[in-house]
Amino acid sequence: MDFKDVLKKFDKEGMRGRYMTESFMLNLLKLHLESQGKELILGDNSKQPMFTAYAPAGFDNSNLPTYIEITSTISFSKLMWRIDRLIAILDKLDNKFALLFISTKPLDEKFLADFRNYKAGHEVNIYIWGPEHLEKVAFQHSEGVKKLGENLFSLRLESAIKKEQTNWKDSRSRLVDDVKDAYKSGQFSLFLGAGVSSSAGLPDWDTLLNSLFVSMLTSELNESNKNESNEISSIVKRLREVDGPSALMSARYIRKGMSISGVAEQTRFVNTVTEQLYKLRDKRYCIDSPLIKSIAAMCMPGRTGAKVKSVVTYNFDDLIERELSKREITHKSIFEEIDLPSPEELPLYHVHGYLPEDKAQYRNLDKSTLVFSEEGYHKIYNDSYHWSNLVQLNNLKESTCVMIGLSMTDPNLRRLLEIASRSIEKPKHYAFLKRVSLDKFAKDGSKKLVNAPQATISTFLNRHHSLNEEVLKELGVNILWYEDYDDIPKIITEITKSIQ
């Protein structure tokens, strides 16, 4: 497999293809530098992880430390802005350095002429390569290129799992700075998951299902006076531990178990879910949790207008709406296709359905597609043009999205992310995910949970986190790691204050 064959192979595979192309180019460059007795360090392991790679001894005839960046889209104005910004940062670190930009796309003559004029105004050595430059390099290492093409996936995997993870908080700080820039632009959306609601004490999925099982069994057996709910709960909990049905299947079973007929069935089911959702709230948590407050504050319009374009929520509850109303932020809850916000309203799209505690404030709630059971999920997943899919996809394509309280495992969301990632060069979305700490993974108090040396466990966890980062990057998402839930509202507040 030669150089051109490799580029063609991954050209149509979206974000994943771009990363594979980048991996091929980096390994080719590494092979080239090693033949000169020089080193290539990947960005995440170098002193400047904002770059794709770093050559401390330079390359070819240059011995200057060289910072390298690979890009698939070259806009002259954007490149000049990027170079100016990087030079301002690097001037504080290195007395002398060089920059090498590598484009995966051919460069036209006008671009190269503009670049030469721009370059003449800088003392810094700036180089730009197109595919033709790399093809010449590849020709010098034909046997090596063949091996790279045959083992590219293994090399990419190895690169991913060997990334240094000790400075993850520094990496997060750099990502937060990028989020601030996106927030200031106003092309910014929030995607909210169950973690947001649980911060206010609302039940998680399993707790809600367990309670609905109790409600169903009590009703069906007509033994509410004979069996205490905690007894039934204990039985159901053990049954679920033994049988382990999926949550969606359980929900479908509950819904069918409660059924009577037609509209009455749906009404009964929805009323039961709504009742249990708010009844089971853990009162030890404030209903306006610090996380919910920080999200609402982020939605507050500033002097230059609203910065949050829209909110997409997978939660049924109305807790965000309550906090927005308290702050007098004009908003509209949207849970059906025909509903549209006015220009001054912040839209809150309940793409899995909406179950407000006070239903009297809303009309047409019965038309909301409640994605609680298998039927509801299949209805949306299989309908590419369902309004909720179009809303999510539009936001993923048109905005920078920050995902809070989501596990990022939902197959429909991942499918939509993959579609949206085909039109972007680099990951532009961000997701808060909890990092597995060494102590909590290996021990439960004084009890040892893993029979392995601490160093081995630490290496495994580092590689686990690195692989998660790479998987989500291929879907266009950067991970904002946290270890403590309290970190999330603090970071959101920091982003919000960046425009003040």
C-alpha positions in Angstrom: 0.0 0.0 0.0 1.6 3.3 -1.1 1.1 6.8 0.2 -1.8 7.8 -2.1 -3.6 4.5 -1.4 -3.5 5.1 2.3 -5.0 8.6 1.9 -7.7 7.4 -0.4 -8.6 4.6 2.0 -9.5 6.9 4.8 -10.7 10.0 2.9 -14.4 9.0 3.1 -14.5 7.8 6.7 -15.3 11.1 8.4 -13.6 12.0 11.7 -12.2 8.5 12.2 -10.7 8.6 8.7 -9.1 11.9 9.5 -7.5 10.5 12.6 -6.2 7.5 10.8 -4.7 9.7 8.1 -3.1 11.9 10.8 -1.8 8.8 12.5 -0.3 7.6 9.2 1.4 11.0 8.6 2.8 11.1 12.1 4.3 7.7 11.9 5.7 8.5 8.5 7.3 11.7 9.9 8.6 9.7 12.9 10.2 7.2 10.5 11.7 10.1 8.6 13.2 11.8 11.6 14.5 8.5 13.1 16.4 8.0 9.9 18.2 11.3 10.7 18.8 10.3 14.3 16.1 12.8 15.5 13.1 12.3 17.8 9.4 13.0 17.2 7.2 13.4 20.3 3.4 13.3 20.0 1.6 16.4 21.2 0.0 14.9 24.3 3.3 13.7 25.6 5.2 16.9 24.7 5.7 20.1 26.6 3.1 21.8 24.3 0.2 19.4 23.9 -1.7 22.0 21.9 0.3 20.8 18.9 0.0 17.5 17.0 3.7 16.7 17.5 7.0 18.2 18.6 10.5 17.6 17.1 13.0 18.8 19.8 16.0 18.6 17.4 14.2 19.8 14.3 14.0 18.0 11.0 16.0 17.7 7.8 18.5 20.6 7.7 16.9 22.5 10.5 18.1 21.9 14.1 15.6 24.3 15.7 12.9 22.8 18.0 9.9 22.4 15.8 6.2 22.4 16.7 4.1 20.5 14.2 0.4 20.6 13.5 -1.6 18.5 11.0 -4.8 20.0 9.5 -7.3 18.8 6.9 -8.8 22.2 6.1 -6.5 25.1 5.2 -8.1 28.6 5.3 -5.4 31.2 4.8 -7.0 33.7 7.3 -7.6 31.0 9.9 -4.1 29.7 9.5 -2.6 33.2 9.9 -4.7 33.8 13.1 -3.6 30.4 14.4 0.1 31.1 13.7 0.0 34.6 15.4 -1.7 33.1 18.5 0.8 30.2 18.7 3.9 32.5 18.2 2.6 34.7 21.1 2.5 31.7 23.4 5.7 30.1 22.3 7.7 33.3 22.4 7.4 33.1 26.2 8.8 29.5 26.2 11.5 29.2 23.6 14.1 31.6 22.4 14.2 30.1 18.9 11.8 27.6 17.4 10.2 26.7 14.1 6.6 25.8 13.1 5.6 23.2 10.6 2.0 22.9 9.4 1.0 19.8 7.4 -2.2 19.9 5.3 -3.8 16.7 4.3 -5.4 18.5 1.3 -3.5 20.0 -1.7 -2.4 23.6 -1.5 -3.1 25.9 -4.4 -0.7 28.4 -5.8 -2.6 31.5 -4.5 -2.5 30.1 -1.0 1.2 29.4 -1.2 1.9 32.9 -2.6 -0.1 34.5 0.2 1.8 32.3 2.7 5.2 33.3 1.4 4.3 37.0 1.7 3.0 36.4 5.3 6.1 34.4 6.2 8.4 37.1 5.1 7.1 39.4 7.8 8.1 37.0 10.6 11.5 36.2 12.1 10.2 32.7 13.1 10.9 29.9 10.6 7.4 28.7 9.4 7.0 25.8 7.0 3.9 24.4 5.3 3.7 21.1 3.6 0.9 19.7 1.5 0.5 16.0 0.5 3.1 16.4 -2.2 5.8 17.1 0.4 4.8 14.0 2.4 4.7 11.9 -0.8 8.4 12.8 -1.4 9.2 11.7 2.1 7.3 8.5 1.6 9.2 7.8 -1.5 12.4 7.8 0.5 11.0 5.2 2.9 8.9 3.0 0.6 9.4 -0.2 2.6 8.5 1.5 5.8 5.4 3.1 4.3 4.2 -0.3 3.2 4.5 -1.6 6.8 2.8 1.5 8.1 -0.2 0.9 5.8 -0.5 -2.7 6.9 -0.3 -2.0 10.6 -1.9 1.4 10.9 -4.7 0.5 13.2 -2.3 -1.2 15.7 0.0 1.8 15.5 -3.0 4.2 16.2 -4.1 2.1 19.1 -0.6 1.9 20.6 -0.3 5.7 20.2 -3.6 6.2 22.0 -3.0 4.0 25.0 0.5 5.2 25.6 -0.4 8.8 25.9 0.8 10.5 29.1 -2.0 11.1 31.5 -0.3 12.6 34.5 -1.2 16.2 33.5 -4.9 15.6 32.7 -6.0 18.7 34.8 -3.7 20.9 32.7 -5.2 19.4 29.5 -8.7 20.1 30.9 -7.7 23.7 31.6 -6.7 24.2 27.9 -10.0 22.6 26.8 -12.0 24.9 29.2 -10.3 27.9 27.5 -11.5 26.6 24.1 -15.0 26.3 25.6 -14.9 29.9 26.8 -14.1 31.0 23.2 -17.0 29.0 21.8 -19.3 30.4 24.6 -18.4 34.0 23.7 -19.2 33.3 20.1 -22.9 32.6 20.8 -22.9 29.5 18.7 -23.2 27.4 21.8 -25.7 24.7 23.0 -26.1 22.5 26.1 -27.0 18.8 26.1 -28.2 17.7 29.5 -28.6 14.1 30.8 -29.7 12.3 33.9 -26.7 13.5 36.0 -28.2 17.0 36.0 -31.5 15.8 37.5 -29.8 13.5 40.0 -27.8 16.4 41.3 -31.2 17.7 42.7 -32.1 14.3 44.2 -34.3 13.0 41.4 -34.3 9.2 41.1 -31.9 7.5 38.7 -33.2 5.1 36.1 -32.9 2.0 38.2 -34.6 3.5 41.2 -37.5 4.8 39.1 -38.0 1.5 37.4 -37.9 -0.3 40.8 -40.6 2.0 42.1 -42.7 1.5 39.0 -42.4 -2.3 39.5 -43.7 -1.8 43.0 -46.6 0.3 41.8 -47.5 -2.2 39.1 -47.3 -5.3 41.4 -49.3 -3.5 44.2 -52.0 -2.6 41.7 -52.1 -5.9 39.8 -52.1 -8.1 43.0 -54.5 -5.8 44.7 -52.6 -6.5 47.9 -51.6 -3.0 48.9 -53.0 -3.5 52.4 -51.3 -6.8 52.9 -47.8 -6.2 51.5 -45.7 -3.2 52.6 -44.1 -1.4 49.6 -40.6 -1.9 51.1 -41.3 -5.7 51.1 -42.3 -5.7 47.4 -39.3 -3.4 46.7 -37.0 -5.9 48.3 -38.4 -8.7 46.2 -38.2 -6.7 42.9 -34.7 -5.6 43.6 -33.5 -9.1 44.1 -35.4 -10.3 41.0 -33.7 -7.6 39.0 -30.3 -8.6 40.4 -30.9 -12.3 39.5 -32.6 -11.7 36.1 -30.9 -8.5 35.1 -33.2 -7.3 32.3 -32.3 -4.2 30.4 -33.8 -1.0 31.6 -35.7 -0.4 28.4 -37.2 -4.0 28.4 -38.3 -3.5 32.1 -40.0 -0.2 31.2 -41.8 -1.9 28.3 -42.9 -4.7 30.7 -44.2 -2.2 33.2 -46.1 -0.2 30.6 -47.8 -3.4 29.4 -48.4 -4.5 32.9 -50.2 -1.3 33.7 -52.2 -1.3 30.5 -55.9 -1.2 30.2 -56.6 0.2 26.7 -56.1 3.0 24.3 -55.7 6.6 25.6 -56.5 5.5 29.2 -53.5 3.2 29.1 -51.1 5.9 28.0 -52.6 8.4 30.5 -52.3 6.0 33.4 -48.7 5.2 32.5 -47.6 8.8 32.1 -49.4 9.8 35.3 -47.7 7.0 37.3 -44.2 7.9 35.9 -44.7 11.6 36.7 -45.9 10.8 40.2 -43.0 8.5 41.0 -40.4 10.8 39.4 -41.1 13.7 41.8 -42.3 11.6 44.8 -39.0 9.8 44.9 -36.8 12.9 45.0 -34.2 12.7 47.7 -35.0 15.7 49.9 -31.4 15.8 51.2 -30.5 17.5 47.9 -31.6 21.0 47.0 -34.1 21.1 44.1 -32.0 24.0 42.8 -28.7 22.2 43.1 -25.4 24.1 42.4 -25.2 22.3 39.0 -28.7 23.4 38.0 -28.0 27.0 39.2 -24.7 27.1 37.2 -26.5 25.9 34.1 -29.3 28.5 34.4 -26.7 31.2 35.0 -24.9 30.2 31.8 -28.2 30.8 30.0 -28.6 34.3 31.3 -28.3 36.8 28.4 -25.3 39.2 28.7 -24.7 42.7 27.5 -24.2 41.4 23.9 -27.1 39.0 23.9 -27.7 35.4 24.7 -24.6 33.1 24.6 -26.5 29.8 24.9 -28.4 29.2 21.6 -30.5 26.2 22.9 -30.7 23.5 25.5 -31.3 19.9 24.5 -32.3 17.7 27.4 -32.9 14.0 27.7 -34.6 14.4 31.1 -38.4 14.3 31.7 -38.4 16.8 34.5 -38.9 20.6 34.7 -36.1 21.5 37.1 -34.2 23.6 34.6 -37.4 25.4 33.7 -38.0 26.2 37.4 -34.6 27.8 37.8 -34.9 29.8 34.5 -38.3 31.1 35.6 -36.8 32.1 39.0 -34.2 34.1 37.2 -36.8 35.6 34.8 -35.0 34.1 31.7 -37.5 33.9 28.8 -37.7 30.3 27.6 -39.9 27.8 26.0 -40.2 24.0 26.6 -40.5 22.1 23.4 -41.6 18.5 23.3 -43.5 18.2 19.9 -42.7 18.8 16.3 -44.9 21.7 15.6 -43.8 23.8 18.5 -41.3 26.6 17.7 -39.7 29.2 20.0 -39.9 32.9 19.3 -36.6 34.8 18.7 -36.4 36.1 22.3 -37.1 32.7 23.8 -34.4 30.2 24.9 -35.6 26.8 23.5 -35.4 23.8 25.8 -35.9 20.7 23.7 -37.2 17.7 25.6 -36.2 15.1 23.0 -37.2 12.1 25.1 -40.4 13.6 26.4 -41.6 16.0 29.0 -43.3 15.3 32.4 -43.6 18.6 34.3 -44.9 18.3 37.8 -47.5 20.9 37.2 -49.1 19.8 34.0 -51.7 22.5 34.0 -49.2 25.0 32.6 -48.8 23.1 29.4 -50.9 22.1 26.4 -50.5 18.9 24.2 -48.3 17.0 26.7 -50.1 13.9 25.5 -48.4 14.4 22.1 -44.9 14.2 23.6 -43.0 11.0 22.6 -42.1 9.5 25.9 -38.8 7.7 25.4 -39.1 5.6 28.5 -39.8 2.2 27.0 -38.4 0.1 24.2 -41.2 1.2 21.8 -40.5 4.9 22.3 -36.8 4.4 21.8 -37.3 2.3 18.7 -39.7 4.9 17.3 -37.1 7.6 17.4 -34.0 5.5 16.6 -35.6 4.2 13.4 -37.0 7.5 12.2 -34.1 9.6 10.9 -36.5 12.5 10.3 -38.2 12.4 13.7 -38.2 16.0 15.0 -36.0 15.1 18.0 -33.3 13.6 15.8 -33.3 16.7 13.6 -33.1 19.0 16.6 -30.1 17.1 18.0 -28.3 16.9 14.6 -28.9 20.6 13.8 -27.3 21.6 17.1 -24.4 19.2 16.7 -23.7 20.6 13.2 -24.3 24.3 13.9 -23.1 24.8 17.5 -20.4 23.9 19.9 -22.2 21.6 22.3 -21.3 20.9 26.0 -22.7 17.7 27.3 -23.4 17.5 31.1 -24.7 14.5 33.0 -24.5 12.2 30.0 -22.7 8.8 30.0 -22.1 9.1 26.2 -23.2 5.5 25.7 -26.6 6.1 24.1 -26.4 4.5 20.6 -28.7 7.1 19.0 -26.7 10.1 20.3 -23.5 8.4 19.2 -25.0 7.7 15.7 -25.9 11.4 15.4 -22.5 12.5 16.6 -20.9 10.3 14.0 -23.1 11.9 11.2 -22.3 15.4 12.5 -18.5 14.7 12.7 -18.2 14.1 9.0 -18.4 17.9 8.3 -15.8 19.1 10.9 -12.0 19.0 10.9 -11.4 18.6 14.7 -13.5 17.7 17.7 -15.6 20.8 18.6 -17.9 19.4 21.3 -17.2 18.7 25.0 -18.5 16.2 27.5 -18.0 16.0 31.2 -17.1 12.5 32.2 -16.1 11.2 35.6 -12.5 9.9 35.8 -11.9 6.6 37.6 -9.5 7.3 40.5 -6.9 4.7 41.5 -8.1 4.4 45.1 -11.8 3.9 44.3 -11.0 1.4 41.5 -8.6 -0.7 43.6 -10.0 -0.5 47.1 -13.3 -0.3 49.0 -12.1 1.3 52.3 -9.5 -1.1 53.6 -10.7 -4.0 51.4 -8.6 -4.7 48.3 -10.7 -5.1 45.2 -8.0 -5.8 42.5 -5.2 -8.3 42.9 -2.5 -6.4 41.1 0.4 -4.0 42.0 -0.5 -0.4 42.2 1.8 0.6 39.3 0.1 -1.9 37.0 -3.4 -0.7 38.0 -2.3 2.9 37.4 -1.0 2.1 33.9 -4.2 0.2 33.1 -6.4 3.2 34.2 -4.2 5.7 32.2 -4.7 3.6 29.1 -8.4 3.2 29.8 -8.8 6.9 30.0 -6.7 7.5 26.9 -8.7 5.0 24.9 -12.0 6.7 26.0 -10.6 10.0 24.8 -9.7 8.6 21.4 -13.1 6.9 20.9 -15.0 10.1 21.6 -12.6 12.3 19.6 -13.6 10.2 16.6 -17.2 11.3 17.3 -16.1 14.9 17.5 -16.1 15.1 21.3 -13.4 16.2 23.7 -13.6 14.9 27.3 -13.6 17.3 30.2 -12.5 14.9 33.0 -13.6 15.4 36.6 -13.1 13.4 39.8 -15.6 15.2 42.1 -19.1 16.1 41.0 -18.6 19.6 42.6 -16.0 20.3 39.9 -18.7 20.6 37.2 -20.6 23.6 38.4 -17.3 25.3 39.3 -16.1 24.9 35.7 -19.4 26.0 34.2 -19.3 29.1 36.4 -15.7 29.8 35.3 -16.9 29.6 31.7 -19.8 31.9 32.3 -17.7 34.5 34.1 -15.3 34.7 31.1 -17.7 37.1 29.3 -18.0 39.5 32.3 
